[in-house]
Amino acid sequence: MKITDPVCKMTIEKEDATATSSHGGKTYHFCSSHCKEKFDKNPESYIDGDATGKK
Ligand SMILES: [Zn+2]
């Protein structure tokens, strides 16, 4: 299953995600711990908008 890293917008396989973070009852997957750190500092800025590419 392909998912989009909300920080860098990279498409990755869910199984390949090296880091995850829960926010607002949803789980977000990241290509690297670096992206997770950026997300955790300011999750709202990455969730708002078209991070997932679909509503
Ligand atoms: Zn990333």
mmCIF file of the protein (N, C-alpha, C, O) and its ligand, coordinates in Angstrom:
data_MODEL
# 
_entry.id   MODEL 
# 
loop_
_entity.id 
_entity.type 
_entity.pdbx_number_of_molecules 
1 polymer     1 
2 non-polymer 1 
# 
_entity_poly.entity_id                      1 
_entity_poly.type                           'polypeptide(L)' 
_entity_poly.nstd_linkage                   no 
_entity_poly.nstd_monomer                   no 
_entity_poly.pdbx_seq_one_letter_code       MKITDPVCKMTIEKEDATATSSHGGKTYHFCSSHCKEKFDKNPESYIDGDATGKK 
_entity_poly.pdbx_seq_one_letter_code_can   MKITDPVCKMTIEKEDATATSSHGGKTYHFCSSHCKEKFDKNPESYIDGDATGKK 
_entity_poly.pdbx_strand_id                 A 
# 
loop_
_entity_poly_seq.entity_id 
_entity_poly_seq.num 
_entity_poly_seq.mon_id 
_entity_poly_seq.hetero 
1 1  MET n 
1 2  LYS n 
1 3  ILE n 
1 4  THR n 
1 5  ASP n 
1 6  PRO n 
1 7  VAL n 
1 8  CYS n 
1 9  LYS n 
1 10 MET n 
1 11 THR n 
1 12 ILE n 
1 13 GLU n 
1 14 LYS n 
1 15 GLU n 
1 16 ASP n 
1 17 ALA n 
1 18 THR n 
1 19 ALA n 
1 20 THR n 
1 21 SER n 
1 22 SER n 
1 23 HIS n 
1 24 GLY n 
1 25 GLY n 
1 26 LYS n 
1 27 THR n 
1 28 TYR n 
1 29 HIS n 
1 30 PHE n 
1 31 CYS n 
1 32 SER n 
1 33 SER n 
1 34 HIS n 
1 35 CYS n 
1 36 LYS n 
1 37 GLU n 
1 38 LYS n 
1 39 PHE n 
1 40 ASP n 
1 41 LYS n 
1 42 ASN n 
1 43 PRO n 
1 44 GLU n 
1 45 SER n 
1 46 TYR n 
1 47 ILE n 
1 48 ASP n 
1 49 GLY n 
1 50 ASP n 
1 51 ALA n 
1 52 THR n 
1 53 GLY n 
1 54 LYS n 
1 55 LYS n 
# 
loop_
_struct_asym.id 
_struct_asym.entity_id 
A 1 
B 2 
# 
loop_
_chem_comp.id 
_chem_comp.type 
_chem_comp.mon_nstd_flag 
ALA 'L-peptide linking' y 
ASN 'L-peptide linking' y 
ASP 'L-peptide linking' y 
CYS 'L-peptide linking' y 
GLU 'L-peptide linking' y 
GLY 'peptide linking'   y 
HIS 'L-peptide linking' y 
ILE 'L-peptide linking' y 
LYS 'L-peptide linking' y 
MET 'L-peptide linking' y 
PHE 'L-peptide linking' y 
PRO 'L-peptide linking' y 
SER 'L-peptide linking' y 
THR 'L-peptide linking' y 
TYR 'L-peptide linking' y 
VAL 'L-peptide linking' y 
ZN  non-polymer         . 
# 
_pdbx_entity_nonpoly.entity_id   2 
_pdbx_entity_nonpoly.name        ? 
_pdbx_entity_nonpoly.comp_id     ZN 
# 
_pdbx_nonpoly_scheme.asym_id         B 
_pdbx_nonpoly_scheme.entity_id       2 
_pdbx_nonpoly_scheme.mon_id          ZN 
_pdbx_nonpoly_scheme.ndb_seq_num     1 
_pdbx_nonpoly_scheme.pdb_seq_num     101 
_pdbx_nonpoly_scheme.auth_seq_num    101 
_pdbx_nonpoly_scheme.pdb_mon_id      ZN 
_pdbx_nonpoly_scheme.auth_mon_id     ZN 
_pdbx_nonpoly_scheme.pdb_strand_id   A 
_pdbx_nonpoly_scheme.pdb_ins_code    . 
# 
loop_
_atom_site.group_PDB 
_atom_site.id 
_atom_site.type_symbol 
_atom_site.label_atom_id 
_atom_site.label_alt_id 
_atom_site.label_comp_id 
_atom_site.label_asym_id 
_atom_site.label_entity_id 
_atom_site.label_seq_id 
_atom_site.pdbx_PDB_ins_code 
_atom_site.Cartn_x 
_atom_site.Cartn_y 
_atom_site.Cartn_z 
_atom_site.occupancy 
_atom_site.B_iso_or_equiv 
_atom_site.pdbx_formal_charge 
_atom_site.auth_seq_id 
_atom_site.auth_comp_id 
_atom_site.auth_asym_id 
_atom_site.auth_atom_id 
_atom_site.pdbx_PDB_model_num 
ATOM   1   N  N  . MET A 1 1  ? 0.843   -1.196 0.000  1.00 0.00 ? 1   MET A N  1 
ATOM   2   C  CA . MET A 1 1  ? 0.000   0.000  0.000  1.00 0.00 ? 1   MET A CA 1 
ATOM   3   C  C  . MET A 1 1  ? 0.878   1.246  0.000  1.00 0.00 ? 1   MET A C  1 
ATOM   4   O  O  . MET A 1 1  ? 1.739   1.401  0.866  1.00 0.00 ? 1   MET A O  1 
ATOM   5   N  N  . LYS A 1 2  ? 0.668   2.118  -0.950 1.00 0.00 ? 2   LYS A N  1 
ATOM   6   C  CA . LYS A 1 2  ? 1.464   3.328  -1.032 1.00 0.00 ? 2   LYS A CA 1 
ATOM   7   C  C  . LYS A 1 2  ? 0.823   4.439  -0.212 1.00 0.00 ? 2   LYS A C  1 
ATOM   8   O  O  . LYS A 1 2  ? -0.393  4.626  -0.234 1.00 0.00 ? 2   LYS A O  1 
ATOM   9   N  N  . ILE A 1 3  ? 1.656   5.166  0.505  1.00 0.00 ? 3   ILE A N  1 
ATOM   10  C  CA . ILE A 1 3  ? 1.193   6.321  1.274  1.00 0.00 ? 3   ILE A CA 1 
ATOM   11  C  C  . ILE A 1 3  ? 2.134   7.493  0.980  1.00 0.00 ? 3   ILE A C  1 
ATOM   12  O  O  . ILE A 1 3  ? 3.221   7.322  0.427  1.00 0.00 ? 3   ILE A O  1 
ATOM   13  N  N  . THR A 1 4  ? 1.685   8.675  1.363  1.00 0.00 ? 4   THR A N  1 
ATOM   14  C  CA . THR A 1 4  ? 2.509   9.854  1.123  1.00 0.00 ? 4   THR A CA 1 
ATOM   15  C  C  . THR A 1 4  ? 3.051   10.396 2.434  1.00 0.00 ? 4   THR A C  1 
ATOM   16  O  O  . THR A 1 4  ? 2.299   10.648 3.377  1.00 0.00 ? 4   THR A O  1 
ATOM   17  N  N  . ASP A 1 5  ? 4.341   10.570 2.480  1.00 0.00 ? 5   ASP A N  1 
ATOM   18  C  CA . ASP A 1 5  ? 4.981   11.236 3.609  1.00 0.00 ? 5   ASP A CA 1 
ATOM   19  C  C  . ASP A 1 5  ? 4.500   12.686 3.635  1.00 0.00 ? 5   ASP A C  1 
ATOM   20  O  O  . ASP A 1 5  ? 4.765   13.429 2.690  1.00 0.00 ? 5   ASP A O  1 
ATOM   21  N  N  . PRO A 1 6  ? 3.799   13.108 4.693  1.00 0.00 ? 6   PRO A N  1 
ATOM   22  C  CA . PRO A 1 6  ? 3.223   14.459 4.706  1.00 0.00 ? 6   PRO A CA 1 
ATOM   23  C  C  . PRO A 1 6  ? 4.263   15.570 4.754  1.00 0.00 ? 6   PRO A C  1 
ATOM   24  O  O  . PRO A 1 6  ? 3.952   16.718 4.438  1.00 0.00 ? 6   PRO A O  1 
ATOM   25  N  N  . VAL A 1 7  ? 5.480   15.250 5.142  1.00 0.00 ? 7   VAL A N  1 
ATOM   26  C  CA . VAL A 1 7  ? 6.510   16.281 5.271  1.00 0.00 ? 7   VAL A CA 1 
ATOM   27  C  C  . VAL A 1 7  ? 7.198   16.545 3.937  1.00 0.00 ? 7   VAL A C  1 
ATOM   28  O  O  . VAL A 1 7  ? 7.251   17.688 3.484  1.00 0.00 ? 7   VAL A O  1 
ATOM   29  N  N  . CYS A 1 8  ? 7.720   15.508 3.310  1.00 0.00 ? 8   CYS A N  1 
ATOM   30  C  CA . CYS A 1 8  ? 8.482   15.699 2.074  1.00 0.00 ? 8   CYS A CA 1 
ATOM   31  C  C  . CYS A 1 8  ? 7.665   15.332 0.838  1.00 0.00 ? 8   CYS A C  1 
ATOM   32  O  O  . CYS A 1 8  ? 8.135   15.493 -0.289 1.00 0.00 ? 8   CYS A O  1 
ATOM   33  N  N  . LYS A 1 9  ? 6.438   14.838 1.047  1.00 0.00 ? 9   LYS A N  1 
ATOM   34  C  CA . LYS A 1 9  ? 5.519   14.507 -0.044 1.00 0.00 ? 9   LYS A CA 1 
ATOM   35  C  C  . LYS A 1 9  ? 5.992   13.320 -0.889 1.00 0.00 ? 9   LYS A C  1 
ATOM   36  O  O  . LYS A 1 9  ? 5.502   13.096 -1.995 1.00 0.00 ? 9   LYS A O  1 
ATOM   37  N  N  . MET A 1 10 ? 6.935   12.580 -0.358 1.00 0.00 ? 10  MET A N  1 
ATOM   38  C  CA . MET A 1 10 ? 7.438   11.428 -1.083 1.00 0.00 ? 10  MET A CA 1 
ATOM   39  C  C  . MET A 1 10 ? 6.463   10.267 -0.948 1.00 0.00 ? 10  MET A C  1 
ATOM   40  O  O  . MET A 1 10 ? 5.923   10.024 0.131  1.00 0.00 ? 10  MET A O  1 
ATOM   41  N  N  . THR A 1 11 ? 6.240   9.554  -2.043 1.00 0.00 ? 11  THR A N  1 
ATOM   42  C  CA . THR A 1 11 ? 5.380   8.379  -1.995 1.00 0.00 ? 11  THR A CA 1 
ATOM   43  C  C  . THR A 1 11 ? 6.220   7.165  -1.620 1.00 0.00 ? 11  THR A C  1 
ATOM   44  O  O  . THR A 1 11 ? 7.222   6.865  -2.270 1.00 0.00 ? 11  THR A O  1 
ATOM   45  N  N  . ILE A 1 12 ? 5.807   6.482  -0.582 1.00 0.00 ? 12  ILE A N  1 
ATOM   46  C  CA . ILE A 1 12 ? 6.549   5.313  -0.108 1.00 0.00 ? 12  ILE A CA 1 
ATOM   47  C  C  . ILE A 1 12 ? 5.578   4.172  0.177  1.00 0.00 ? 12  ILE A C  1 
ATOM   48  O  O  . ILE A 1 12 ? 4.382   4.385  0.376  1.00 0.00 ? 12  ILE A O  1 
ATOM   49  N  N  . GLU A 1 13 ? 6.113   2.973  0.193  1.00 0.00 ? 13  GLU A N  1 
ATOM   50  C  CA . GLU A 1 13 ? 5.311   1.841  0.640  1.00 0.00 ? 13  GLU A CA 1 
ATOM   51  C  C  . GLU A 1 13 ? 5.141   1.939  2.148  1.00 0.00 ? 13  GLU A C  1 
ATOM   52  O  O  . GLU A 1 13 ? 6.092   2.226  2.874  1.00 0.00 ? 13  GLU A O  1 
ATOM   53  N  N  . LYS A 1 14 ? 3.923   1.697  2.610  1.00 0.00 ? 14  LYS A N  1 
ATOM   54  C  CA . LYS A 1 14 ? 3.650   1.807  4.036  1.00 0.00 ? 14  LYS A CA 1 
ATOM   55  C  C  . LYS A 1 14 ? 4.617   0.941  4.852  1.00 0.00 ? 14  LYS A C  1 
ATOM   56  O  O  . LYS A 1 14 ? 5.073   1.335  5.926  1.00 0.00 ? 14  LYS A O  1 
ATOM   57  N  N  . GLU A 1 15 ? 4.917   -0.243 4.319  1.00 0.00 ? 15  GLU A N  1 
ATOM   58  C  CA . GLU A 1 15 ? 5.814   -1.164 5.021  1.00 0.00 ? 15  GLU A CA 1 
ATOM   59  C  C  . GLU A 1 15 ? 7.236   -0.633 5.093  1.00 0.00 ? 15  GLU A C  1 
ATOM   60  O  O  . GLU A 1 15 ? 8.019   -1.049 5.947  1.00 0.00 ? 15  GLU A O  1 
ATOM   61  N  N  . ASP A 1 16 ? 7.572   0.298  4.184  1.00 0.00 ? 16  ASP A N  1 
ATOM   62  C  CA . ASP A 1 16 ? 8.929   0.834  4.153  1.00 0.00 ? 16  ASP A CA 1 
ATOM   63  C  C  . ASP A 1 16 ? 9.105   2.059  5.038  1.00 0.00 ? 16  ASP A C  1 
ATOM   64  O  O  . ASP A 1 16 ? 10.220  2.554  5.203  1.00 0.00 ? 16  ASP A O  1 
ATOM   65  N  N  . ALA A 1 17 ? 8.011   2.550  5.608  1.00 0.00 ? 17  ALA A N  1 
ATOM   66  C  CA . ALA A 1 17 ? 8.104   3.723  6.470  1.00 0.00 ? 17  ALA A CA 1 
ATOM   67  C  C  . ALA A 1 17 ? 9.000   3.408  7.672  1.00 0.00 ? 17  ALA A C  1 
ATOM   68  O  O  . ALA A 1 17 ? 8.826   2.393  8.347  1.00 0.00 ? 17  ALA A O  1 
ATOM   69  N  N  . THR A 1 18 ? 9.955   4.296  7.920  1.00 0.00 ? 18  THR A N  1 
ATOM   70  C  CA . THR A 1 18 ? 10.890  4.055  9.022  1.00 0.00 ? 18  THR A CA 1 
ATOM   71  C  C  . THR A 1 18 ? 10.446  4.735  10.305 1.00 0.00 ? 18  THR A C  1 
ATOM   72  O  O  . THR A 1 18 ? 11.005  4.493  11.374 1.00 0.00 ? 18  THR A O  1 
ATOM   73  N  N  . ALA A 1 19 ? 9.431   5.591  10.189 1.00 0.00 ? 19  ALA A N  1 
ATOM   74  C  CA . ALA A 1 19 ? 8.949   6.267  11.382 1.00 0.00 ? 19  ALA A CA 1 
ATOM   75  C  C  . ALA A 1 19 ? 7.459   6.549  11.236 1.00 0.00 ? 19  ALA A C  1 
ATOM   76  O  O  . ALA A 1 19 ? 6.974   6.805  10.134 1.00 0.00 ? 19  ALA A O  1 
ATOM   77  N  N  . THR A 1 20 ? 6.743   6.500  12.341 1.00 0.00 ? 20  THR A N  1 
ATOM   78  C  CA . THR A 1 20 ? 5.325   6.838  12.331 1.00 0.00 ? 20  THR A CA 1 
ATOM   79  C  C  . THR A 1 20 ? 5.024   7.774  13.489 1.00 0.00 ? 20  THR A C  1 
ATOM   80  O  O  . THR A 1 20 ? 5.749   7.812  14.484 1.00 0.00 ? 20  THR A O  1 
ATOM   81  N  N  . SER A 1 21 ? 3.936   8.534  13.342 1.00 0.00 ? 21  SER A N  1 
ATOM   82  C  CA . SER A 1 21 ? 3.522   9.421  14.413 1.00 0.00 ? 21  SER A CA 1 
ATOM   83  C  C  . SER A 1 21 ? 2.005   9.507  14.403 1.00 0.00 ? 21  SER A C  1 
ATOM   84  O  O  . SER A 1 21 ? 1.387   9.592  13.341 1.00 0.00 ? 21  SER A O  1 
ATOM   85  N  N  . SER A 1 22 ? 1.407   9.486  15.587 1.00 0.00 ? 22  SER A N  1 
ATOM   86  C  CA . SER A 1 22 ? -0.039  9.611  15.690 1.00 0.00 ? 22  SER A CA 1 
ATOM   87  C  C  . SER A 1 22 ? -0.406  11.047 16.017 1.00 0.00 ? 22  SER A C  1 
ATOM   88  O  O  . SER A 1 22 ? 0.204   11.688 16.873 1.00 0.00 ? 22  SER A O  1 
ATOM   89  N  N  . HIS A 1 23 ? -1.409  11.532 15.320 1.00 0.00 ? 23  HIS A N  1 
ATOM   90  C  CA . HIS A 1 23 ? -1.879  12.894 15.583 1.00 0.00 ? 23  HIS A CA 1 
ATOM   91  C  C  . HIS A 1 23 ? -3.351  12.967 15.215 1.00 0.00 ? 23  HIS A C  1 
ATOM   92  O  O  . HIS A 1 23 ? -3.749  12.576 14.117 1.00 0.00 ? 23  HIS A O  1 
ATOM   93  N  N  . GLY A 1 24 ? -4.165  13.478 16.155 1.00 0.00 ? 24  GLY A N  1 
ATOM   94  C  CA . GLY A 1 24 ? -5.583  13.640 15.877 1.00 0.00 ? 24  GLY A CA 1 
ATOM   95  C  C  . GLY A 1 24 ? -6.288  12.334 15.557 1.00 0.00 ? 24  GLY A C  1 
ATOM   96  O  O  . GLY A 1 24 ? -7.255  12.321 14.794 1.00 0.00 ? 24  GLY A O  1 
ATOM   97  N  N  . GLY A 1 25 ? -5.816  11.240 16.130 1.00 0.00 ? 25  GLY A N  1 
ATOM   98  C  CA . GLY A 1 25 ? -6.459  9.952  15.913 1.00 0.00 ? 25  GLY A CA 1 
ATOM   99  C  C  . GLY A 1 25 ? -6.042  9.251  14.640 1.00 0.00 ? 25  GLY A C  1 
ATOM   100 O  O  . GLY A 1 25 ? -6.534  8.162  14.344 1.00 0.00 ? 25  GLY A O  1 
ATOM   101 N  N  . LYS A 1 26 ? -5.136  9.862  13.876 1.00 0.00 ? 26  LYS A N  1 
ATOM   102 C  CA . LYS A 1 26 ? -4.634  9.242  12.651 1.00 0.00 ? 26  LYS A CA 1 
ATOM   103 C  C  . LYS A 1 26 ? -3.152  8.930  12.805 1.00 0.00 ? 26  LYS A C  1 
ATOM   104 O  O  . LYS A 1 26 ? -2.440  9.567  13.580 1.00 0.00 ? 26  LYS A O  1 
ATOM   105 N  N  . THR A 1 27 ? -2.710  7.941  12.052 1.00 0.00 ? 27  THR A N  1 
ATOM   106 C  CA . THR A 1 27 ? -1.296  7.604  12.064 1.00 0.00 ? 27  THR A CA 1 
ATOM   107 C  C  . THR A 1 27 ? -0.654  8.059  10.761 1.00 0.00 ? 27  THR A C  1 
ATOM   108 O  O  . THR A 1 27 ? -1.155  7.767  9.675  1.00 0.00 ? 27  THR A O  1 
ATOM   109 N  N  . TYR A 1 28 ? 0.441   8.766  10.875 1.00 0.00 ? 28  TYR A N  1 
ATOM   110 C  CA . TYR A 1 28 ? 1.166   9.259  9.708  1.00 0.00 ? 28  TYR A CA 1 
ATOM   111 C  C  . TYR A 1 28 ? 2.487   8.518  9.588  1.00 0.00 ? 28  TYR A C  1 
ATOM   112 O  O  . TYR A 1 28 ? 3.141   8.199  10.581 1.00 0.00 ? 28  TYR A O  1 
ATOM   113 N  N  . HIS A 1 29 ? 2.855   8.256  8.347  1.00 0.00 ? 29  HIS A N  1 
ATOM   114 C  CA . HIS A 1 29 ? 4.074   7.486  8.086  1.00 0.00 ? 29  HIS A CA 1 
ATOM   115 C  C  . HIS A 1 29 ? 5.112   8.365  7.405  1.00 0.00 ? 29  HIS A C  1 
ATOM   116 O  O  . HIS A 1 29 ? 4.788   9.228  6.588  1.00 0.00 ? 29  HIS A O  1 
ATOM   117 N  N  . PHE A 1 30 ? 6.372   8.122  7.763  1.00 0.00 ? 30  PHE A N  1 
ATOM   118 C  CA . PHE A 1 30 ? 7.454   8.968  7.253  1.00 0.00 ? 30  PHE A CA 1 
ATOM   119 C  C  . PHE A 1 30 ? 8.577   8.139  6.660  1.00 0.00 ? 30  PHE A C  1 
ATOM   120 O  O  . PHE A 1 30 ? 8.824   7.006  7.074  1.00 0.00 ? 30  PHE A O  1 
ATOM   121 N  N  . CYS A 1 31 ? 9.255   8.729  5.678  1.00 0.00 ? 31  CYS A N  1 
ATOM   122 C  CA . CYS A 1 31 ? 10.358  8.038  5.020  1.00 0.00 ? 31  CYS A CA 1 
ATOM   123 C  C  . CYS A 1 31 ? 11.578  7.970  5.923  1.00 0.00 ? 31  CYS A C  1 
ATOM   124 O  O  . CYS A 1 31 ? 12.444  7.112  5.755  1.00 0.00 ? 31  CYS A O  1 
ATOM   125 N  N  . SER A 1 32 ? 11.636  8.890  6.888  1.00 0.00 ? 32  SER A N  1 
ATOM   126 C  CA . SER A 1 32 ? 12.804  8.924  7.767  1.00 0.00 ? 32  SER A CA 1 
ATOM   127 C  C  . SER A 1 32 ? 12.432  9.545  9.105  1.00 0.00 ? 32  SER A C  1 
ATOM   128 O  O  . SER A 1 32 ? 11.410  10.220 9.227  1.00 0.00 ? 32  SER A O  1 
ATOM   129 N  N  . SER A 1 33 ? 13.275  9.309  10.108 1.00 0.00 ? 33  SER A N  1 
ATOM   130 C  CA . SER A 1 33 ? 13.027  9.903  11.420 1.00 0.00 ? 33  SER A CA 1 
ATOM   131 C  C  . SER A 1 33 ? 13.158  11.421 11.349 1.00 0.00 ? 33  SER A C  1 
ATOM   132 O  O  . SER A 1 33 ? 12.567  12.144 12.151 1.00 0.00 ? 33  SER A O  1 
ATOM   133 N  N  . HIS A 1 34 ? 13.930  11.887 10.392 1.00 0.00 ? 34  HIS A N  1 
ATOM   134 C  CA . HIS A 1 34 ? 14.084  13.334 10.207 1.00 0.00 ? 34  HIS A CA 1 
ATOM   135 C  C  . HIS A 1 34 ? 12.743  13.974 9.851  1.00 0.00 ? 34  HIS A C  1 
ATOM   136 O  O  . HIS A 1 34 ? 12.399  15.030 10.383 1.00 0.00 ? 34  HIS A O  1 
ATOM   137 N  N  . CYS A 1 35 ? 11.990  13.344 8.960  1.00 0.00 ? 35  CYS A N  1 
ATOM   138 C  CA . CYS A 1 35 ? 10.676  13.858 8.590  1.00 0.00 ? 35  CYS A CA 1 
ATOM   139 C  C  . CYS A 1 35 ? 9.725   13.799 9.785  1.00 0.00 ? 35  CYS A C  1 
ATOM   140 O  O  . CYS A 1 35 ? 8.942   14.723 10.003 1.00 0.00 ? 35  CYS A O  1 
ATOM   141 N  N  . LYS A 1 36 ? 9.793   12.730 10.545 1.00 0.00 ? 36  LYS A N  1 
ATOM   142 C  CA . LYS A 1 36 ? 8.941   12.611 11.729 1.00 0.00 ? 36  LYS A CA 1 
ATOM   143 C  C  . LYS A 1 36 ? 9.224   13.740 12.719 1.00 0.00 ? 36  LYS A C  1 
ATOM   144 O  O  . LYS A 1 36 ? 8.297   14.310 13.295 1.00 0.00 ? 36  LYS A O  1 
ATOM   145 N  N  . GLU A 1 37 ? 10.485  14.058 12.914 1.00 0.00 ? 37  GLU A N  1 
ATOM   146 C  CA . GLU A 1 37 ? 10.846  15.128 13.848 1.00 0.00 ? 37  GLU A CA 1 
ATOM   147 C  C  . GLU A 1 37 ? 10.260  16.455 13.407 1.00 0.00 ? 37  GLU A C  1 
ATOM   148 O  O  . GLU A 1 37 ? 9.753   17.223 14.225 1.00 0.00 ? 37  GLU A O  1 
ATOM   149 N  N  . LYS A 1 38 ? 10.332  16.725 12.104 1.00 0.00 ? 38  LYS A N  1 
ATOM   150 C  CA . LYS A 1 38 ? 9.769   17.962 11.575 1.00 0.00 ? 38  LYS A CA 1 
ATOM   151 C  C  . LYS A 1 38 ? 8.257   17.983 11.767 1.00 0.00 ? 38  LYS A C  1 
ATOM   152 O  O  . LYS A 1 38 ? 7.681   19.011 12.125 1.00 0.00 ? 38  LYS A O  1 
ATOM   153 N  N  . PHE A 1 39 ? 7.615   16.832 11.524 1.00 0.00 ? 39  PHE A N  1 
ATOM   154 C  CA . PHE A 1 39 ? 6.170   16.731 11.690 1.00 0.00 ? 39  PHE A CA 1 
ATOM   155 C  C  . PHE A 1 39 ? 5.776   16.957 13.146 1.00 0.00 ? 39  PHE A C  1 
ATOM   156 O  O  . PHE A 1 39 ? 4.836   17.697 13.432 1.00 0.00 ? 39  PHE A O  1 
ATOM   157 N  N  . ASP A 1 40 ? 6.492   16.323 14.054 1.00 0.00 ? 40  ASP A N  1 
ATOM   158 C  CA . ASP A 1 40 ? 6.149   16.419 15.475 1.00 0.00 ? 40  ASP A CA 1 
ATOM   159 C  C  . ASP A 1 40 ? 6.286   17.842 16.013 1.00 0.00 ? 40  ASP A C  1 
ATOM   160 O  O  . ASP A 1 40 ? 5.595   18.224 16.958 1.00 0.00 ? 40  ASP A O  1 
ATOM   161 N  N  . LYS A 1 41 ? 7.169   18.612 15.416 1.00 0.00 ? 41  LYS A N  1 
ATOM   162 C  CA . LYS A 1 41 ? 7.350   19.997 15.865 1.00 0.00 ? 41  LYS A CA 1 
ATOM   163 C  C  . LYS A 1 41 ? 6.171   20.873 15.471 1.00 0.00 ? 41  LYS A C  1 
ATOM   164 O  O  . LYS A 1 41 ? 5.819   21.814 16.183 1.00 0.00 ? 41  LYS A O  1 
ATOM   165 N  N  . ASN A 1 42 ? 5.567   20.559 14.336 1.00 0.00 ? 42  ASN A N  1 
ATOM   166 C  CA . ASN A 1 42 ? 4.477   21.403 13.851 1.00 0.00 ? 42  ASN A CA 1 
ATOM   167 C  C  . ASN A 1 42 ? 3.536   20.608 12.944 1.00 0.00 ? 42  ASN A C  1 
ATOM   168 O  O  . ASN A 1 42 ? 3.460   20.862 11.742 1.00 0.00 ? 42  ASN A O  1 
ATOM   169 N  N  . PRO A 1 43 ? 2.820   19.645 13.530 1.00 0.00 ? 43  PRO A N  1 
ATOM   170 C  CA . PRO A 1 43 ? 1.997   18.739 12.715 1.00 0.00 ? 43  PRO A CA 1 
ATOM   171 C  C  . PRO A 1 43 ? 0.926   19.449 11.891 1.00 0.00 ? 43  PRO A C  1 
ATOM   172 O  O  . PRO A 1 43 ? 0.628   19.037 10.770 1.00 0.00 ? 43  PRO A O  1 
ATOM   173 N  N  . GLU A 1 44 ? 0.347   20.518 12.448 1.00 0.00 ? 44  GLU A N  1 
ATOM   174 C  CA . GLU A 1 44 ? -0.757  21.173 11.751 1.00 0.00 ? 44  GLU A CA 1 
ATOM   175 C  C  . GLU A 1 44 ? -0.330  21.702 10.383 1.00 0.00 ? 44  GLU A C  1 
ATOM   176 O  O  . GLU A 1 44 ? -1.115  21.700 9.435  1.00 0.00 ? 44  GLU A O  1 
ATOM   177 N  N  . SER A 1 45 ? 0.901   22.149 10.290 1.00 0.00 ? 45  SER A N  1 
ATOM   178 C  CA . SER A 1 45 ? 1.351   22.756 9.035  1.00 0.00 ? 45  SER A CA 1 
ATOM   179 C  C  . SER A 1 45 ? 1.480   21.708 7.938  1.00 0.00 ? 45  SER A C  1 
ATOM   180 O  O  . SER A 1 45 ? 1.463   22.041 6.753  1.00 0.00 ? 45  SER A O  1 
ATOM   181 N  N  . TYR A 1 46 ? 1.609   20.435 8.331  1.00 0.00 ? 46  TYR A N  1 
ATOM   182 C  CA . TYR A 1 46 ? 1.751   19.375 7.329  1.00 0.00 ? 46  TYR A CA 1 
ATOM   183 C  C  . TYR A 1 46 ? 0.417   18.690 7.032  1.00 0.00 ? 46  TYR A C  1 
ATOM   184 O  O  . TYR A 1 46 ? 0.218   18.161 5.938  1.00 0.00 ? 46  TYR A O  1 
ATOM   185 N  N  . ILE A 1 47 ? -0.496  18.699 8.006  1.00 0.00 ? 47  ILE A N  1 
ATOM   186 C  CA . ILE A 1 47 ? -1.791  18.049 7.819  1.00 0.00 ? 47  ILE A CA 1 
ATOM   187 C  C  . ILE A 1 47 ? -2.712  18.908 6.961  1.00 0.00 ? 47  ILE A C  1 
ATOM   188 O  O  . ILE A 1 47 ? -3.410  18.403 6.081  1.00 0.00 ? 47  ILE A O  1 
ATOM   189 N  N  . ASP A 1 48 ? -2.705  20.212 7.225  1.00 0.00 ? 48  ASP A N  1 
ATOM   190 C  CA . ASP A 1 48 ? -3.560  21.107 6.454  1.00 0.00 ? 48  ASP A CA 1 
ATOM   191 C  C  . ASP A 1 48 ? -3.135  21.105 4.983  1.00 0.00 ? 48  ASP A C  1 
ATOM   192 O  O  . ASP A 1 48 ? -1.964  20.900 4.663  1.00 0.00 ? 48  ASP A O  1 
ATOM   193 N  N  . GLY A 1 49 ? -4.093  21.332 4.111  1.00 0.00 ? 49  GLY A N  1 
ATOM   194 C  CA . GLY A 1 49 ? -3.769  21.364 2.692  1.00 0.00 ? 49  GLY A CA 1 
ATOM   195 C  C  . GLY A 1 49 ? -3.948  19.996 2.067  1.00 0.00 ? 49  GLY A C  1 
ATOM   196 O  O  . GLY A 1 49 ? -4.770  19.198 2.519  1.00 0.00 ? 49  GLY A O  1 
ATOM   197 N  N  . ASP A 1 50 ? -3.179  19.729 1.031  1.00 0.00 ? 50  ASP A N  1 
ATOM   198 C  CA . ASP A 1 50 ? -3.391  18.505 0.256  1.00 0.00 ? 50  ASP A CA 1 
ATOM   199 C  C  . ASP A 1 50 ? -2.284  17.473 0.508  1.00 0.00 ? 50  ASP A C  1 
ATOM   200 O  O  . ASP A 1 50 ? -1.782  16.844 -0.423 1.00 0.00 ? 50  ASP A O  1 
ATOM   201 N  N  . ALA A 1 51 ? -1.926  17.317 1.749  1.00 0.00 ? 51  ALA A N  1 
ATOM   202 C  CA . ALA A 1 51 ? -0.830  16.409 2.086  1.00 0.00 ? 51  ALA A CA 1 
ATOM   203 C  C  . ALA A 1 51 ? -1.088  14.983 1.607  1.00 0.00 ? 51  ALA A C  1 
ATOM   204 O  O  . ALA A 1 51 ? -0.163  14.295 1.175  1.00 0.00 ? 51  ALA A O  1 
ATOM   205 N  N  . THR A 1 52 ? -2.336  14.540 1.683  1.00 0.00 ? 52  THR A N  1 
ATOM   206 C  CA . THR A 1 52 ? -2.629  13.174 1.301  1.00 0.00 ? 52  THR A CA 1 
ATOM   207 C  C  . THR A 1 52 ? -2.997  13.052 -0.169 1.00 0.00 ? 52  THR A C  1 
ATOM   208 O  O  . THR A 1 52 ? -3.013  11.951 -0.721 1.00 0.00 ? 52  THR A O  1 
ATOM   209 N  N  . GLY A 1 53 ? -3.289  14.173 -0.800 1.00 0.00 ? 53  GLY A N  1 
ATOM   210 C  CA . GLY A 1 53 ? -3.661  14.141 -2.199 1.00 0.00 ? 53  GLY A CA 1 
ATOM   211 C  C  . GLY A 1 53 ? -5.107  13.778 -2.442 1.00 0.00 ? 53  GLY A C  1 
ATOM   212 O  O  . GLY A 1 53 ? -5.562  13.739 -3.585 1.00 0.00 ? 53  GLY A O  1 
ATOM   213 N  N  . LYS A 1 54 ? -5.848  13.506 -1.346 1.00 0.00 ? 54  LYS A N  1 
ATOM   214 C  CA . LYS A 1 54 ? -7.269  13.215 -1.495 1.00 0.00 ? 54  LYS A CA 1 
ATOM   215 C  C  . LYS A 1 54 ? -8.014  13.622 -0.240 1.00 0.00 ? 54  LYS A C  1 
ATOM   216 O  O  . LYS A 1 54 ? -7.455  13.631 0.856  1.00 0.00 ? 54  LYS A O  1 
ATOM   217 N  N  . LYS A 1 55 ? -9.265  13.953 -0.411 1.00 0.00 ? 55  LYS A N  1 
ATOM   218 C  CA . LYS A 1 55 ? -10.064 14.390 0.719  1.00 0.00 ? 55  LYS A CA 1 
ATOM   219 C  C  . LYS A 1 55 ? -10.819 13.218 1.327  1.00 0.00 ? 55  LYS A C  1 
ATOM   220 O  O  . LYS A 1 55 ? -11.553 13.394 2.300  1.00 0.00 ? 55  LYS A O  1 
HETATM 221 ZN ZN . ZN  B 2 .  ? 10.048  12.204 4.170  1.00 0.00 2 101 ZN  A ZN 1 
# 
